[in-house]
Structure formats: C-alpha cells, structure tokens
Amino acid sequence: MASLLTHARLFTACLLLGLSACAHIEKPLQPDPDYAASYPTPQPQPSAYQGGAIYQAQSAQELFRDARAYRVGDILTVNLTEQTDAETRSSTSTAKDDTVGVGVTTLLGITPTVNGDPFTQNYTDASRNFTGSGNSTQSNSLEGSLTVVVAQVFGNGNLLVRGEKIVSINQGEEYVRLSGIVRLADIAPDNTVSSTRIANARISYGGGGALAQANSAGWLSRFFSSEYWPF
C-alpha cells in the first residue's frame, strides 16, 4: 500500500513538473520590421560655417512652406476613423415532381394479372423539395490616432508612410500598426490625414500578455472548433 502511494506521489510530481515545463512564457511584444521608422539621409556637416553665412542648407526652414510632411523621415499623424458594416442574406427554394406511368397492355388478347391487378400497369411518383436560407452580419469600428513616418517619396509626390505604436499597461500590451500611401493633397494643414484617405492601407490592431491569453481559447478548444474536426 505504501509503495502504491509512493508511486502515485511520484507520478503527480512528474505530471506537475511536465506541466510547468510546458507552460508558455509570454514574451513582450517586439517591433515589427515591416513597420520600422525610416530616417532621412544624413547631411554632411561642414567643418565651419560657410564663409560665415547664416544660412545652413542642412538645417534650413523654408519660410513659404507649411509643416506638412513631404520628405523621407518626416512625421505624419493619422486619424483612425475605420468603420465597416456588412450584411448578407440569401434564400433558396426548389421543388420538383415527377410522375411516370405505364398503361395496360395485352399479350395475344389476354391481359396478364397479378392478384387481380394488371401486371403491366405501373405508376411511379417522385417528389423533391429543398429550402435553404442564410444570414450574415458583421460590424467593425476602430478610432484613435497614430503618428507614422514617411518611408518613401514616389515620383508623383505620393508618400509611403508606415509606423506602429506599442502600449504596455499592467499585464497587457496593445499595438497599432499602419502602412499605406498618402497623397499630399489629402494632408491637412495641421499635418494630419484620415485613415480613409490612405491607399493600400494595412491597419493591424491586437494585443498580448496575460489579458490576451485569458480572452483566447486553448489549442484543444480551437481544434474542436476548426474545420479539421469532422463532427
């Protein structure tokens, strides 16, 4: 009896150690290289002021241009105003009736019978009906702001912008990532642009940490809910 109890304790201890070893340690969110900031090309620093002149090309501020971004490395603020609503409905109904009959025939003037009924008199009826309907509704909304950096300037003046923001609060982390193409005419005088005016936009919002883990199903639950579970 004592030996059995000892083996049970050893089994329980090994099981707990295995579960501890298999426990997933959540790592802090890391910046995504695809949304990394781009920096302007460094300008050569002169060894001395150009002949004592006040004007310096590398640090000059244009008097007749506003503060809107237009160069690689410039900063632009994007106002996130994303909202999508989609609804799909479908309804199908089909019906089909078939009737096939074979009349009474005679053989050498005699009508064959089986139990008093004509042998060659047969009728077949078939009826098929199908009715189906479906309804799907989806709504998404994302509001906020994100400051991005100009990564590239195209030949027509459009700007490729990208950036991300990672916020860590207590035991949770959240990130917002954005990339897309902005037209100079869509940038407001206060150097902001709406996310709805960004072409080829890629906007990602997600999170990590203990709170995100608590709100996600385990791998076994995901398996039973996936298309790989045949029942």
N, C-alpha and C positions, 0 to 999 in steps of 0.2 A: 504493500500500500504506500509506504514511504517512498519507494522507488518510483511508483507511478506519479505521485505528487511532485517529486523532483523533476521528472521528465516533463510534466505539464508546465512547471515554472520555467524550465529552460526553453520550452517551445514558445511560451508567452514572451519571454525576454528577447528571443531571437526575432519574433514577429515584430515587436516594438522597435528593435534596432533596425530592422529592414524598412519599416515604415518611415522611421526618422531619416534613414539614408536616402530614401526615395522622395522625401519631401522636396518640393520645388522652392528654391530660394528666388524670390522676385528681385530682379536687378533694376536699378534706376533706369529710367528712360534715357536713351542715348540720342544725340542729334543725328538726323538723317542726312547723309552726304548729298542726296539729291536736292536738298533744300538749304544747303550751306550758303552763307553770305559770300558775295563777290566783292572784291576790293578794287578800287581804282588803281590804274597804273601809276606807280610812284614816279614823281617828277624829280629830276636831278637837282640837288641843292647846290646853288653857286657858292663858291668859296668866299665870295664877298659880294656886297650889293653891286648891281650892275652900274658901275660908274657913279655910284652914289644916288641912283634914281630911286624914287619912292615906289614905283610900280614893280611888282614881282609877279611874273606870269603864273607861278605855281600856287599862289595864294590869293590871286585877284578875285574880286567880287564884281560881277557885271552890274552896272547901275540900272540898265534898262531891261533886265530880265527878272521875273519873279522867282519865288523859291520852289517852284515845281521841279520834280526830278526829271532829268533828261540825259544823265551821263551814267556810265557804269560805276557802281558804288554809291549812287545817290539813294536816299531813303524815301519811301512812299508808304503812306498809311492807307490800308484797305478797310472799308466799312463792310462788314459781312452782313448782308441782308438776303440770305438764301431762304426761299420758301417754295416747296413743291407740293402739289396736290394732284393725285391721280386716282381715277376710279374707272373700273372696267366691269361691264355687265354683259353676260351672254345667256342666251336661252335657245334651246333646240328641241324640236318635237317632230317625230316622224311616225308614220303609220302605213301599214301595207296589208292588204287582204288578198288571198289567192284562193280560188276555187277551181278544182279540176274534176270533171265528170266523164264517165264512160257509159254510154247508153246500152240498152238491152239488145243483144244480137242473137241470132238464131243459127243453129247448126243443122242443116238438112231439114229445115222446117220445124225443128224442135228447140225450144228454149231451155238450156241447162239451168237447173235449180239446185240450190243447197239449202236444206231446211225450209223449203217453200219460197226462198228468195232467188231472184235471177242471179246466176253465177257471175255474169259479166257486167252486172250493173254496180258500178263503184263510184264513189264521190270522195274527194279529198279537199278538206278545208284547212287553210293556214292563215294565221293572223299574227302580225308582229307590230309591236308598239315600242317606241323609245321616247323618253322625255328627260332632258338634262338642262341644268341651269348653273350659272356660276356668278360670283360677285367678289370683286377685289377692290379694296380701298387702301390707299397709303398716303400719309402726310408727313412731311419733314420740315423742320424750321431750324435755322442757325443764325444767330445775331451776335454781334460783337465787333471787334476791330483787331487788326493785325498789321504791324509795321513790317514791310518787306524791303528788300534791297534790289536795285536794278542789276541784273546779271549780264545783260547783253543789249546792245542797241542795233536794231536792224537798219538796212539801207533806206527804208521808207520812214524811219523815225520811230517806229513802234518799239516798245520796251519789253523785254523779257524780265519778269520780276519773280522772285521766289523768297521764301522765308518761313520760319517756324517759331513757335513760342511754346515753351515747356514750363508749366507751373506746378510746383510741388507744395502741397498743403497737408500737414499732418501725415497720414498714412496713405494718401492718394496722390496721384500725378495725372495731369491732363496736358494734352498737346493739341495745337492747331497748326496745320501746315498748309501752305498755299503756293501755287505756281501758276503762271499764265502770261498772256500777252496783253499789254495795255497800250491804248492809243493816246498820244499826247493830248489830243483834243478832249478826251474824257477825264483828264485830271483837273480837279477843281483848283481855284486859286489858293486854297489853304493846303494844297498838296495832299489831297485825299481823292480816292476813287471808289466807286461802289463795286462790289464783287460781281454784280450782274453785268457790268460793263467790261469784264475781263474775258478775253477769248481763250479757248482751250484751257479753261480753268481746271485745276486739280486741287480740291479742298478736302483735307482729312481732319477729322476730329475724333479723338479717342483718349484712352487713359490706361493707367496701370496701377500697381500697388495692391494693398490688401482690400481696398474697397472694390476695385475692379474684379478681383478674384472672387469676392463674396457675391457679386452680381452675375457671375458666369457659371454655366453648368459644367459639371465634371465630364471627363472624357467618356465615361461609360454612358452617361445620360445623352451626350452628344451622339454617340454611336447608335443608341436606340432611336434617336430622332432623325438620323441621316437616311439617305437613300440606300445605304448598304444593308440596313436591317430589312429582311424580306417580309416581315409581318406588319 
